[in-house]
């Protein structure tokens, strides 16, 4: 039987930064480095993007920013 699995990895990082934009860029850089060193994430597990947002404590209801970390694949499969 052929089937698909949609998986999500969730996490929250507490860090000090000068701005929300700087925090997003810092985490994006770390994730880009990690993903580039883990080819199985894209080749075997089909990872296409990682999404994240920076927010101030207590403001979790704000809109998020999508950060693409890996190239988007062809959605025809």
N, C-alpha and C positions, 0 to 999 in steps of 0.2 A: 504494500500500500504506500503510495506517495503522499506525503503530507508536509506541511510547513510548520515551523515553530517560530513565533515572534517572541524574542527574549529581551529583557531590559535589565541593565545593571544600574542600580540607584545608589547615590552616595551624597554626603554633605561634608564639605571641608570648612573648618573655621580657620581664617587667616587674617592677618593684618595687611592692609593695603591703603594707598592714598585715595583710591576711588573704586567704585564698583566696576568700571571698565578695566582698570588695572588688574583687579582680582580675576575677572573673566579671562583676560589675556594670559595671566600667569598660569591658571589652571589649564587653559586651552593648550599652552605650550607644553606643559607636563604631559597632558593626555596625547598630544600629537607625537611626542617622543616615545611614549609607551606603546602606542598603537603601531608606530613604524617599526618597532622592534618585535612585534608579535604578529607575524604574517598569518598565523592560524585564525586570528580574529576576523580577517577579511576573507581569506581563502577557504577556510573550513566552516567557520561560524557565520559567514555572510554579513559581518558588520558593515554598515554603510554610513552611519553618522553617530555622533554623540551629541546630546543636547544638554545645555546647561544655562544657568542664569546666576547672577550675583544679586544678593538682596541684603538689606539691613535686618538684623534680628527683630522679629516681630512684624515684618512686612512681607511674609511669604505669599500673600494673596496677589502681589504685583505680577504683571505680565512678564514672561520669560524671554530670553534671547536665545535663539538657536545657534549653536556653534558647530559647524560641520568639521569633523576631524578627519574623516576618511572620504575618499571620492565616492559620490553617489553612483550606485550601479544601475544597470538596466532593470527596470521594474517589470519587464515582460515575463518573468519566470513565475 
